[in-house]
Amino acid sequence: MGVFVRIWAGQLVSTIGSYMTVFALMIWIWQETGSATTLALVTFFSQLPRIAITPIAGIIVDRFPRKQLILLGDVVAAVGTLMIGLLFWQGLLQLWHLYIIVTLYGCFGQLQTLAYSTSIALLVSKENYTRAESMVAAVGYSGAIFSPILAGSLYPIIGLTGIITVDLSTFGVAFLLLVLATIPHPKRSEESASLGLRDLTFGFRYIWSKPGLMAMVIAFSLFAIPSDLGKALYNPMILARSGGDAQILGLVTTAAGIGGVLGALAVSVSGGFKRRIDGMLIGFIATGLFKIALALGQAPWMWMFSHFAATLAIPLFYSSSNAIWYAKVPPELQGRVLAADQMIGLGVGAIAPLIAGPLADQVFEPMMQSKNWVSAAFSPLFGTGVGSGMAFLYAIAAAAMTLVGIGGYGFKQLRDVEELLPDHSLIVEDTVR
């Protein structure tokens, strides 16, 4: 657990720096375009390459030292950030530059994410899987807490170029801690060694052969579709309903980060639910309900409370779900199996912004701001001003998330997956320094 904690600490510092840059760039894009579709396209271009690279990444992760793959991801991210900083400093930064850079980062970022995820089962014991995953979740939410505050305070003083310089220095900290760490490598099974680049479907076939894992994939996909749609709407919705106030967006995002960190700490201390599937489904329900409240809110304090409460439950369902995968899939196969699972999620994540942006800009926003039976029926809940249509669409997505959690208890293969599918046995072959 000690090695994992050191690597985790480096990723925490690096993530805060990266989120500072992302926050500043998001405000820059909104000020330049004022379009929900444009913001959604940035997400789309970061997700699309991940889909293409994931099957190959799964094979690479199962065949090559995972430590080197994580380091490679850090290097590419640092180079991409440096390129953005240089373009902005020279006054040449344009949207298409960002699309290209996030596409490049998406490829190597997915390889790094997969290598990092599959290393957890090698660094901590089974009883600590949920705790370790909750700590991973805390990294992102810590970035959400500190990054808006730091970026908002430093931006007027050092500008975007200075913030990117800070970001690059945090990459250096993460890189050094990772270089000094030792990550074990799983012993290859006969099944693992026999597969090559020609067999990109192994992960999908493995999941298909395990009804419990298949049920997990279906449930999470049904939850992810409305969840990712809501993620694409969140930033433009808050900006639109606050009159473009970046400070309010920062406060709401910070409140969400605090909720995520506290939720992750609670899971880390308690170890989560004894039946991890309960943690996943109950987390779905709680997150969906509070996101409905976020959509209904029309004041900053309501957005802050609702988003805080919604994100409080997110580490619970993520850590519970991932702990099941780590326990049920042998580590020497996790690269390809988790790659197949993630590829499905990435496909959903790439499509959702393309749906969310046009639906918001061309359907729901005009519909709620004009006189018709829909606006007459729902305006008491969402208003009729700018952003009301996005709030309505966000509420529909959140309701769907809640229903997935409730409905999951009606399917035995999902509800009893931990009893129906046996745990793996871990054999370590060597270590990578």
PLY file of the C-alpha trace (Angstrom):
ply
format ascii 1.0
element vertex 433
property float x
property float y
property float z
element edge 432
property int vertex1
property int vertex2
end_header
0.00 0.00 0.00
2.95 2.33 0.66
4.13 2.37 -2.97
0.59 3.02 -4.14
0.26 5.96 -1.74
3.47 7.56 -3.05
2.38 7.22 -6.67
-1.07 8.50 -5.70
0.45 11.57 -4.02
2.31 12.47 -7.22
-0.83 12.07 -9.30
-2.71 14.28 -6.81
-0.24 17.16 -7.20
-0.14 16.78 -10.99
-3.93 16.66 -11.30
-4.37 19.91 -9.38
-1.99 21.62 -11.80
-3.72 20.13 -14.84
-7.17 21.15 -13.59
-5.94 24.73 -13.17
-5.06 24.81 -16.87
-8.34 23.14 -17.88
-10.37 25.61 -15.82
-8.64 28.61 -17.37
-8.99 27.22 -20.90
-12.69 26.46 -20.37
-13.38 30.07 -19.44
-11.35 31.21 -22.45
-13.43 29.02 -24.79
-16.73 30.25 -23.33
-15.66 33.88 -23.62
-14.59 33.29 -27.23
-17.71 31.41 -28.37
-20.49 31.35 -25.75
-21.53 27.99 -27.22
-22.37 24.76 -25.39
-21.63 22.84 -28.58
-18.08 24.22 -28.76
-17.34 23.16 -25.19
-18.84 19.75 -25.93
-16.59 19.35 -28.98
-13.49 19.66 -26.81
-14.78 16.71 -24.79
-15.60 14.84 -27.99
-12.11 15.23 -29.45
-10.54 14.09 -26.19
-12.77 11.00 -26.06
-12.79 9.88 -29.71
-9.14 8.71 -29.89
-9.51 6.86 -26.62
-12.06 4.59 -28.29
-9.71 3.75 -31.16
-6.64 3.17 -28.98
-8.26 1.23 -26.14
-8.21 -2.33 -27.61
-4.54 -1.95 -28.55
-3.81 -0.30 -25.20
-5.23 -3.33 -23.41
-2.80 -5.65 -25.19
0.12 -3.27 -24.56
-0.69 -3.01 -20.85
-0.77 -6.81 -20.48
2.54 -7.21 -22.32
4.74 -4.29 -21.22
5.81 -2.87 -17.84
2.99 -0.71 -16.57
5.30 1.75 -14.85
6.90 2.79 -18.15
3.46 3.24 -19.72
2.35 5.56 -16.91
5.55 7.58 -17.32
4.95 7.84 -21.08
1.48 9.25 -20.45
2.93 11.91 -18.14
5.52 12.96 -20.72
2.96 13.33 -23.52
0.62 15.32 -21.26
3.45 17.66 -20.30
4.43 18.22 -23.95
0.82 18.93 -24.91
0.44 21.46 -22.09
3.70 23.13 -23.12
2.45 23.47 -26.71
-0.75 25.17 -25.54
1.28 27.57 -23.41
3.61 28.51 -26.26
0.73 29.08 -28.70
-1.11 31.27 -26.19
2.04 33.22 -25.32
2.55 34.00 -29.01
-1.12 34.98 -29.47
-1.72 32.11 -31.89
-3.94 29.79 -29.83
-7.13 28.76 -31.66
-9.83 26.19 -31.04
-8.50 23.76 -33.64
-5.17 23.72 -31.83
-6.95 22.51 -28.71
-8.84 19.87 -30.68
-5.58 18.43 -32.02
-3.75 18.51 -28.69
-6.59 16.94 -26.69
-6.85 14.24 -29.37
-3.16 13.42 -28.93
-3.47 13.49 -25.16
-6.56 11.27 -25.38
-4.56 8.47 -27.02
-1.69 8.40 -24.53
-3.91 9.40 -21.62
-6.02 6.29 -22.14
-2.92 4.10 -22.20
-1.77 5.70 -18.94
-5.19 5.39 -17.31
-5.41 1.71 -18.17
-1.86 1.03 -16.95
-2.56 2.88 -13.70
-5.88 1.09 -13.11
-4.43 -2.37 -13.67
-1.53 -1.60 -11.32
-3.86 -1.19 -8.34
-4.50 -4.93 -8.04
-0.71 -5.42 -7.94
0.00 -2.79 -5.29
-2.73 -3.35 -2.70
-4.48 -6.35 -1.15
-8.00 -7.41 -2.17
-9.54 -6.07 1.01
-8.11 -2.64 0.15
-9.33 -2.45 -3.46
-12.29 -0.25 -2.57
-10.15 1.99 -0.37
-7.52 2.41 -3.09
-10.16 3.22 -5.70
-11.75 5.80 -3.41
-8.32 7.46 -3.06
-8.04 7.55 -6.86
-11.45 9.21 -7.00
-10.30 11.76 -4.40
-7.55 12.93 -6.77
-10.00 14.31 -9.32
-12.18 15.96 -6.72
-9.21 17.52 -4.95
-8.36 19.10 -8.28
-11.91 20.40 -8.48
-11.57 21.99 -5.03
-8.21 23.67 -5.27
-7.81 24.33 -8.98
-10.61 26.92 -9.39
-9.42 28.76 -6.28
-5.77 28.74 -7.33
-6.48 29.48 -10.99
-8.89 32.29 -10.11
-6.37 33.86 -7.72
-3.28 33.46 -9.90
-4.77 34.20 -13.32
-4.94 38.00 -12.86
-1.33 37.98 -11.65
0.50 35.46 -13.84
-1.99 34.83 -16.66
-2.56 31.60 -18.55
1.14 31.26 -19.37
2.02 31.38 -15.67
-0.66 28.84 -14.78
0.68 26.47 -17.42
4.16 26.91 -15.93
2.78 25.85 -12.54
1.07 22.90 -14.24
4.35 21.75 -15.80
6.12 21.92 -12.45
3.50 19.61 -10.93
4.12 17.15 -13.76
7.76 17.09 -12.63
6.77 16.11 -9.07
4.56 13.26 -10.28
7.23 12.05 -12.70
9.93 11.94 -10.00
7.79 10.04 -7.50
6.83 7.52 -10.17
10.44 7.01 -11.30
11.39 6.13 -7.72
8.49 3.69 -7.28
8.51 -0.09 -7.83
5.50 -1.68 -9.55
5.18 -5.50 -9.63
4.35 -7.29 -12.87
1.84 -10.17 -12.95
2.94 -13.62 -14.04
1.73 -14.29 -17.58
-0.69 -17.13 -17.97
-0.65 -19.39 -21.01
-3.78 -17.61 -22.19
-2.14 -14.22 -21.78
1.07 -15.13 -23.60
-0.68 -16.64 -26.60
-2.58 -13.52 -27.57
-1.25 -10.79 -29.83
-2.30 -7.82 -31.86
-4.51 -9.98 -34.06
-6.81 -10.79 -31.19
-8.33 -7.46 -30.25
-11.63 -9.00 -29.22
-10.35 -11.02 -26.25
-11.67 -8.60 -23.62
-15.14 -8.51 -25.14
-15.28 -12.31 -25.41
-14.11 -12.69 -21.81
-16.83 -10.35 -20.54
-19.45 -12.09 -22.70
-18.49 -15.44 -21.15
-19.16 -14.09 -17.64
-22.87 -13.14 -17.26
-22.16 -11.21 -14.06
-19.55 -8.99 -15.73
-21.87 -8.56 -18.71
-24.59 -7.35 -16.36
-22.11 -4.90 -14.81
-21.24 -3.50 -18.23
-24.88 -3.08 -19.24
-25.84 -1.38 -15.97
-22.90 1.00 -16.01
-23.48 1.85 -19.69
-27.14 2.63 -19.06
-26.05 4.89 -16.21
-23.19 6.48 -18.17
-25.32 7.59 -21.14
-27.39 10.14 -19.17
-24.46 10.86 -16.82
-22.14 11.87 -19.67
-24.91 13.86 -21.29
-25.25 15.78 -18.04
-21.48 16.30 -17.78
-21.46 17.94 -21.19
-24.26 20.28 -20.09
-22.95 21.17 -16.62
-20.45 23.95 -17.43
-22.55 25.80 -20.03
-25.69 25.39 -17.90
-24.13 27.05 -14.84
-22.46 29.75 -16.93
-25.71 30.51 -18.79
-27.86 30.63 -15.64
-25.30 32.79 -13.81
-24.83 35.32 -16.62
-21.42 33.93 -17.53
-20.04 34.42 -14.00
-16.83 32.37 -13.81
-16.63 32.95 -10.05
-19.98 31.25 -9.49
-18.95 28.33 -11.68
-15.75 28.08 -9.65
-17.68 28.03 -6.37
-20.09 25.35 -7.57
-17.23 23.27 -8.95
-15.32 23.67 -5.69
-18.39 22.56 -3.70
-18.59 19.49 -5.92
-14.92 18.81 -5.34
-15.37 19.00 -1.57
-18.25 16.53 -1.83
-16.14 14.16 -3.91
-13.19 14.30 -1.54
-15.35 13.79 1.55
-17.15 10.92 -0.16
-13.84 9.34 -1.12
-12.48 9.76 2.42
-15.62 8.20 3.87
-15.27 5.16 1.61
-11.53 4.95 2.30
-12.03 4.98 6.08
-15.07 2.67 6.15
-14.03 0.38 3.31
-17.40 0.85 1.64
-20.33 -1.56 1.62
-19.64 -5.21 2.45
-21.53 -6.10 -0.73
-19.84 -3.85 -3.24
-22.71 -4.10 -5.69
-24.88 -2.31 -3.10
-22.36 0.53 -3.08
-22.59 0.78 -6.85
-26.39 0.77 -7.15
-27.07 2.96 -4.12
-24.44 5.37 -5.43
-26.30 5.52 -8.76
-29.56 6.35 -7.02
-28.14 9.03 -4.71
-26.17 10.74 -7.48
-29.18 10.86 -9.79
-31.51 12.29 -7.15
-29.20 15.14 -6.19
-28.45 15.97 -9.82
-32.20 16.42 -10.30
-32.04 18.94 -7.45
-29.10 20.65 -9.20
-31.18 21.08 -12.35
-34.13 22.48 -10.39
-31.99 25.00 -8.50
-32.01 28.60 -9.71
-29.62 30.16 -7.20
-25.88 29.64 -6.58
-26.33 28.26 -3.06
-28.75 25.62 -4.39
-26.32 24.59 -7.13
-23.49 24.37 -4.61
-25.43 22.20 -2.16
-26.90 19.91 -4.81
-23.62 19.34 -6.62
-21.85 18.79 -3.30
-24.38 16.11 -2.35
-24.37 14.48 -5.79
-20.61 14.12 -5.92
-20.53 12.85 -2.33
-21.92 9.55 -3.70
-19.82 9.29 -6.88
-16.68 7.78 -5.25
-18.94 5.15 -3.70
-20.24 3.73 -6.96
-16.95 4.05 -8.85
-14.79 2.44 -6.16
-17.35 -0.30 -5.51
-17.68 -1.16 -9.19
-13.94 -1.14 -9.89
-13.22 -3.23 -6.80
-15.50 -5.94 -8.22
-13.58 -5.94 -11.52
-10.20 -6.09 -9.75
-11.36 -9.02 -7.61
-12.96 -11.04 -10.39
-10.55 -10.57 -13.33
-6.98 -12.03 -13.09
-4.37 -9.21 -13.17
-2.57 -10.70 -16.17
-5.80 -10.30 -18.17
-7.01 -7.01 -16.72
-5.43 -4.85 -19.43
-7.55 -6.33 -22.21
-10.68 -6.98 -20.14
-10.77 -3.53 -18.56
-9.94 -2.06 -21.97
-13.06 -3.68 -23.42
-15.17 -2.36 -20.55
-13.67 1.11 -20.84
-14.08 1.14 -24.62
-17.82 0.81 -24.20
-17.83 3.65 -21.68
-15.67 5.82 -23.91
-18.01 5.27 -26.82
-20.85 6.53 -24.69
-18.70 9.44 -23.48
-17.86 10.47 -27.04
-21.42 10.31 -28.34
-23.08 12.04 -25.39
-21.50 15.52 -25.97
-22.48 15.38 -29.65
-26.06 14.76 -28.58
-26.08 17.13 -25.61
-24.76 20.24 -27.38
-27.22 20.32 -30.31
-30.13 19.23 -28.10
-29.39 22.10 -25.72
-28.68 24.80 -28.33
-31.27 23.88 -30.94
-34.12 22.13 -29.11
-34.42 22.64 -25.36
-33.15 26.22 -25.08
-35.46 27.61 -27.82
-38.33 25.46 -26.53
-38.12 26.79 -22.95
-37.67 30.40 -24.06
-40.73 30.47 -26.33
-44.45 30.19 -25.67
-45.63 26.59 -25.96
-47.20 23.92 -23.79
-43.83 22.52 -22.68
-42.51 25.84 -21.39
-45.89 26.55 -19.79
-45.79 23.21 -17.96
-42.16 23.22 -16.87
-41.23 26.90 -16.53
-42.35 26.92 -12.84
-39.59 24.35 -12.25
-36.82 25.54 -14.56
-37.69 29.13 -15.51
-37.71 30.55 -19.04
-34.41 32.43 -19.15
-31.10 31.48 -20.71
-30.04 28.04 -19.45
-33.55 26.86 -18.55
-33.63 24.44 -21.48
-30.28 22.95 -20.47
-31.57 22.56 -16.91
-34.66 20.71 -18.17
-32.52 18.34 -20.25
-30.11 17.87 -17.31
-33.05 16.88 -15.06
-34.27 14.29 -17.57
-30.78 12.76 -17.69
-30.51 12.70 -13.89
-33.89 10.97 -13.54
-32.70 8.25 -15.93
-29.58 7.74 -13.77
-31.75 7.21 -10.70
-33.94 4.66 -12.47
-30.90 2.59 -13.50
-29.85 2.25 -9.86
-33.33 1.23 -8.72
-33.86 -1.15 -11.64
-30.51 -2.87 -11.08
-31.88 -4.65 -8.02
-34.37 -6.47 -10.24
-31.68 -8.49 -12.08
-30.11 -11.46 -10.30
-26.92 -11.62 -12.38
-26.16 -8.02 -11.37
-27.54 -8.06 -7.84
-25.65 -11.26 -6.89
-22.55 -10.86 -9.11
-20.14 -11.16 -6.17
-21.57 -14.50 -5.10
-21.99 -15.93 -8.60
-18.47 -15.08 -9.87
-15.38 -16.34 -7.95
-12.37 -14.17 -7.10
-9.05 -14.59 -8.93
-5.69 -15.72 -7.49
-2.72 -13.33 -7.88
0.74 -14.57 -8.90
3.52 -11.99 -9.22
6.31 -12.78 -11.69
8.76 -9.90 -11.26
9.04 -6.22 -10.39
9.68 -3.18 -12.55
11.84 -0.44 -11.13
0 1
1 2
2 3
3 4
4 5
5 6
6 7
7 8
8 9
9 10
10 11
11 12
12 13
13 14
14 15
15 16
16 17
17 18
18 19
19 20
20 21
21 22
22 23
23 24
24 25
25 26
26 27
27 28
28 29
29 30
30 31
31 32
32 33
33 34
34 35
35 36
36 37
37 38
38 39
39 40
40 41
41 42
42 43
43 44
44 45
45 46
46 47
47 48
48 49
49 50
50 51
51 52
52 53
53 54
54 55
55 56
56 57
57 58
58 59
59 60
60 61
61 62
62 63
63 64
64 65
65 66
66 67
67 68
68 69
69 70
70 71
71 72
72 73
73 74
74 75
75 76
76 77
77 78
78 79
79 80
80 81
81 82
82 83
83 84
84 85
85 86
86 87
87 88
88 89
89 90
90 91
91 92
92 93
93 94
94 95
95 96
96 97
97 98
98 99
99 100
100 101
101 102
102 103
103 104
104 105
105 106
106 107
107 108
108 109
109 110
110 111
111 112
112 113
113 114
114 115
115 116
116 117
117 118
118 119
119 120
120 121
121 122
122 123
123 124
124 125
125 126
126 127
127 128
128 129
129 130
130 131
131 132
132 133
133 134
134 135
135 136
136 137
137 138
138 139
139 140
140 141
141 142
142 143
143 144
144 145
145 146
146 147
147 148
148 149
149 150
150 151
151 152
152 153
153 154
154 155
155 156
156 157
157 158
158 159
159 160
160 161
161 162
162 163
163 164
164 165
165 166
166 167
167 168
168 169
169 170
170 171
171 172
172 173
173 174
174 175
175 176
176 177
177 178
178 179
179 180
180 181
181 182
182 183
183 184
184 185
185 186
186 187
187 188
188 189
189 190
190 191
191 192
192 193
193 194
194 195
195 196
196 197
197 198
198 199
199 200
200 201
201 202
202 203
203 204
204 205
205 206
206 207
207 208
208 209
209 210
210 211
211 212
212 213
213 214
214 215
215 216
216 217
217 218
218 219
219 220
220 221
221 222
222 223
223 224
224 225
225 226
226 227
227 228
228 229
229 230
230 231
231 232
232 233
233 234
234 235
235 236
236 237
237 238
238 239
239 240
240 241
241 242
242 243
243 244
244 245
245 246
246 247
247 248
248 249
249 250
250 251
251 252
252 253
253 254
254 255
255 256
256 257
257 258
258 259
259 260
260 261
261 262
262 263
263 264
264 265
265 266
266 267
267 268
268 269
269 270
270 271
271 272
272 273
273 274
274 275
275 276
276 277
277 278
278 279
279 280
280 281
281 282
282 283
283 284
284 285
285 286
286 287
287 288
288 289
289 290
290 291
291 292
292 293
293 294
294 295
295 296
296 297
297 298
298 299
299 300
300 301
301 302
302 303
303 304
304 305
305 306
306 307
307 308
308 309
309 310
310 311
311 312
312 313
313 314
314 315
315 316
316 317
317 318
318 319
319 320
320 321
321 322
322 323
323 324
324 325
325 326
326 327
327 328
328 329
329 330
330 331
331 332
332 333
333 334
334 335
335 336
336 337
337 338
338 339
339 340
340 341
341 342
342 343
343 344
344 345
345 346
346 347
347 348
348 349
349 350
350 351
351 352
352 353
353 354
354 355
355 356
356 357
357 358
358 359
359 360
360 361
361 362
362 363
363 364
364 365
365 366
366 367
367 368
368 369
369 370
370 371
371 372
372 373
373 374
374 375
375 376
376 377
377 378
378 379
379 380
380 381
381 382
382 383
383 384
384 385
385 386
386 387
387 388
388 389
389 390
390 391
391 392
392 393
393 394
394 395
395 396
396 397
397 398
398 399
399 400
400 401
401 402
402 403
403 404
404 405
405 406
406 407
407 408
408 409
409 410
410 411
411 412
412 413
413 414
414 415
415 416
416 417
417 418
418 419
419 420
420 421
421 422
422 423
423 424
424 425
425 426
426 427
427 428
428 429
429 430
430 431
431 432
